[in-house]
C-alpha cells in the first residue's frame, strides 16, 4: 500500500505522514508511528518501516525520541535501540543514512534542512516547548554541526490550527510572559476568558525572528479526522488512547 506523504519546500528527503497507509486498527488506524502508546508494537514497527521505505531508507535508519515537552536537543551520530531512546524534543545530524523522526498528535512537528552543510534537524514543538525555546535550540545545535541559519529552511507540519485551538488564560499568560509581543497570535475565543491560539503562526514567528526561513504547510490535525490523529479531538470526544503521526527528514544527497 502506498503511504501518503506531505512535503514542503525543504532541500532534503522528508515527509509529513498522515494517518493513512498503515496496518494498525481501531482508534490507532492506520499509520500509527508512536512507540509509547497502547498499540500493538509489531504493528507500529511495520508502520514505521513503511514510512522509512517511503523516503527510501531501511527501517533501522529511523530514530526517535522519548518526547517530554522540553528543550533538550540530541545530536544523532548513529541509530539507537527503541528502549534506548533519549529524553529530548529535537534531533540534529550530519550523518547520511539516518532518518530523524518526530511523532505528534496536535503539537507542531518542525523539520529543518541546510543542504549546503548537509545538516538536518527535527523538533517536537508543543506550546510549552515552543515558548521555552526548542526551535531556537535546534537551530543552534545545527550550527554547531556546520549549518548557517541564513541557509536553514524550516517547515512546520500538520498541527492544531488557530481555529481549532481554544486556550485559557494560563496558557496565554505563559506565552505573553515569554514574548510580550505575541498577543497577535491570540484571537478572541468563543467563550469568555478563552482565546484561539495560533501555534503554527507562533512557531513561524519565533523561527523568523531567529533568522530562519519558515513556513507552515497549512494542515489542521483536529479539523481533519480522516487525515490525522488528534489528542485534543479525542479528549474533547471522551475517547481513549489514539495514535500519532510521524514527520521525518534525512541528510540530502548522500
Residue pairs with C-beta under 8 A, 6 or more apart in sequence:
1 21
1 50
2 21
2 54
3 17
3 20
3 21
3 22
3 31
3 50
3 51
3 53
3 54
4 17
4 18
4 20
4 21
5 15
5 16
5 17
5 18
5 54
5 55
6 15
6 16
6 17
6 18
6 157
6 158
6 217
6 219
7 14
7 15
7 16
8 14
8 16
8 111
8 155
8 157
8 215
8 217
9 153
9 155
9 215
10 111
10 112
10 113
10 153
10 155
10 249
11 113
11 115
11 153
11 252
12 111
12 113
12 115
12 120
12 249
12 250
12 251
12 252
13 55
13 56
13 57
13 249
13 250
13 252
14 55
14 111
14 113
14 120
14 155
14 247
14 248
14 249
14 250
15 51
15 54
15 55
15 247
15 248
16 109
16 111
16 155
16 157
16 158
16 217
16 219
16 245
16 247
17 31
17 33
17 51
17 54
17 245
17 246
17 247
17 248
18 31
18 158
18 227
18 228
18 245
19 29
19 30
19 31
19 32
19 227
19 228
19 229
19 243
19 245
20 30
20 31
20 227
21 30
21 31
21 50
22 29
22 30
22 31
22 32
22 33
22 43
22 46
22 47
22 50
23 30
23 43
23 46
23 47
24 30
24 31
24 32
24 39
24 40
24 43
24 44
24 47
24 243
25 43
27 234
27 239
27 240
27 241
27 242
27 243
28 37
28 39
28 43
28 242
28 243
29 243
30 47
31 47
31 50
31 51
31 243
31 245
31 246
32 39
32 43
32 44
32 47
32 229
32 242
32 243
32 244
33 44
33 47
33 48
33 51
33 101
33 103
33 243
33 244
33 245
33 246
34 44
34 103
34 243
34 244
35 41
35 44
35 48
35 64
35 82
35 85
35 103
36 66
37 44
37 241
37 242
37 243
37 244
38 241
39 243
45 59
47 246
48 59
48 62
48 101
48 246
49 59
49 62
51 62
51 101
51 246
51 248
52 58
52 59
52 61
52 62
52 99
52 248
53 59
55 99
55 248
55 250
57 97
57 99
57 250
60 79
61 79
61 97
61 98
61 99
61 250
62 79
62 99
62 101
62 248
63 76
63 79
63 80
63 85
63 91
63 98
63 99
63 100
63 101
64 82
64 85
64 101
64 102
64 103
65 74
65 85
65 86
65 87
65 88
65 89
65 90
65 91
65 102
65 124
66 85
66 86
66 87
66 88
67 88
67 89
67 102
67 103
67 124
68 87
68 88
68 89
69 89
69 124
69 126
69 128
69 129
70 87
70 88
70 89
70 129
70 132
70 134
71 89
71 129
71 132
71 133
71 134
71 137
72 86
72 87
72 88
72 89
72 90
72 137
73 88
73 89
73 90
73 91
73 92
73 121
73 123
73 134
73 137
73 138
73 140
73 141
74 86
74 88
74 90
74 91
74 92
75 91
75 92
75 93
75 141
75 144
75 145
76 91
76 92
76 93
76 95
76 98
76 100
77 93
77 95
78 95
78 98
79 98
80 86
89 123
89 124
89 125
89 129
89 134
90 121
90 122
90 123
90 124
90 134
90 137
90 138
90 141
91 100
91 102
91 121
91 122
91 123
92 100
92 112
92 119
92 120
92 121
92 138
92 141
92 142
92 145
93 100
93 119
93 120
93 121
93 145
93 251
94 117
94 118
94 119
94 145
94 146
94 251
95 251
96 118
96 250
96 251
96 254
97 250
97 251
97 254
98 250
98 251
99 248
99 249
99 250
100 120
100 121
100 122
100 248
100 249
100 250
101 122
101 246
101 247
101 248
102 109
102 110
102 111
102 122
102 123
102 124
102 246
102 247
102 248
103 109
103 124
103 244
103 245
103 246
103 247
104 124
104 157
104 158
104 159
104 221
104 244
104 245
104 247
105 221
105 229
105 230
105 231
105 232
105 242
105 244
105 245
106 126
106 159
106 160
106 165
106 221
106 222
106 230
106 231
106 232
107 124
107 125
107 126
107 127
107 129
107 159
107 160
107 199
108 124
108 125
108 126
108 130
108 156
108 157
108 159
108 199
108 200
108 203
109 122
109 123
109 124
109 125
109 156
109 157
109 158
109 159
109 245
109 247
110 122
110 123
110 124
110 125
110 135
110 138
110 154
110 155
110 156
110 157
110 203
110 207
111 120
111 121
111 122
111 154
111 155
111 157
111 247
111 248
111 249
112 120
112 121
112 122
112 123
112 138
112 139
112 142
112 152
112 153
112 154
112 212
112 249
113 119
113 120
113 121
113 152
113 153
113 249
113 252
114 120
114 142
114 147
114 148
114 151
114 152
114 153
115 151
115 252
115 253
116 148
116 151
117 142
117 145
117 146
117 147
117 148
117 151
118 146
118 251
118 252
118 253
118 254
119 142
119 145
119 146
119 147
119 251
120 142
120 249
120 250
120 251
120 252
121 138
121 139
121 141
121 142
121 249
122 138
122 247
122 248
122 249
123 129
123 134
123 135
123 138
124 134
125 134
125 135
125 156
125 199
125 203
126 199
127 167
127 171
127 174
127 175
127 197
127 199
127 202
128 174
130 199
130 202
130 203
130 206
131 174
131 175
131 178
131 179
132 178
135 154
135 203
135 206
135 207
135 210
136 206
136 210
139 147
139 149
139 152
139 207
139 210
139 212
142 149
142 152
143 149
149 210
149 211
149 212
150 211
152 212
152 213
153 212
153 213
153 214
154 207
154 212
154 213
154 214
154 215
155 214
155 215
155 216
155 217
156 200
156 203
156 204
156 214
156 215
156 216
156 217
157 217
157 219
157 247
158 217
158 219
158 220
158 221
158 224
158 227
158 228
158 245
159 199
159 200
159 216
159 219
159 220
159 221
160 199
160 220
160 221
160 222
160 230
160 232
161 198
161 199
161 200
161 220
161 222
161 223
162 185
162 187
162 196
162 197
162 198
162 199
162 200
162 201
163 196
163 220
163 223
164 220
164 221
164 222
164 223
164 232
165 196
165 197
165 198
165 199
165 222
165 232
166 189
166 190
166 191
166 194
166 195
166 196
166 197
167 186
167 189
167 194
167 195
167 196
167 197
168 193
168 194
168 195
169 193
171 197
172 186
172 195
172 197
175 182
175 185
175 186
175 197
175 202
176 182
176 183
179 206
182 202
182 205
185 197
185 198
185 201
185 202
185 205
186 195
186 196
186 197
186 198
187 195
187 196
187 198
188 195
188 196
189 195
189 196
200 216
201 216
203 214
203 216
204 214
204 215
204 216
207 213
207 214
208 214
219 227
219 228
220 228
221 228
221 229
221 230
221 232
221 233
221 245
222 228
222 230
222 232
222 233
225 233
228 245
229 242
229 243
229 244
229 245
230 242
231 242
234 240
234 241
234 242
